[in-house]
Amino acid sequence: MSSNSCDMCSYYVYDEECDEYVCLASMDEDDYMRFITSKSKECPFFRLDDEYKIVRKQN
């Protein structure tokens, strides 16, 4: 598994209406076209979903 797989991304959320996971990264048509035609498999919008980040700041 890649270090930036969708499963670990904060933009990858469950949509109850569609009953599936979707990416909520804000990208326009140009960004999306660049992403799908890129030879790199690294997502430029990846942001680690760190659910403990707030807790660490409180301590």
N, C-alpha and C positions, 0 to 999 in steps of 0.2 A: 504494500500500500504506500502511495506517495505521501510525503510529509504535508502536502496541501490538498488532500483529497476532499471532495465535496462533503463527505460525512463529518468532517471536522471543522467546516466553515460556518461562520455565524450567519452568512447569507442563505444557507441551505436550510429551509424550514418546511414544516409539514403544512400543507394547505388542506383544510378539512373539506372545502367545497369540491376540490378536484380529487380528494382522497389519495394524494401522492405528495412527494417532496418536490419543491421547486426552488430555483435560485432567484433571490431577490436583489442581486447585485444590480446597481444602476448602470446600465450600459445602453448606448444607443445603437442604431443599426451598423454604424461604422465600427464601433468597438466589438460588436458581436461578430461581424464578418472577419475582422482581424484575428479574433480569438479562434474561430473555427478553422481558419485557413493557416494558422500559425503552425510551424513545425514543432514548436515547443509545447509540451504538455502541461506546462506550469500556468496556472490561472493568475492573471494580473490583478484580479479582484479579491483573491483569497484573503480572509481575515480569520485567524484562529478563534474559535468559539471557546473562550476561556471563562467558564461560568464561575470560577473561583477568584476572578480578578478583583471584584468588589470586596470580597472578604479579606484579601491580602491588604487592601488599602485601609481597611478598618483596624487592622492589628498594628 
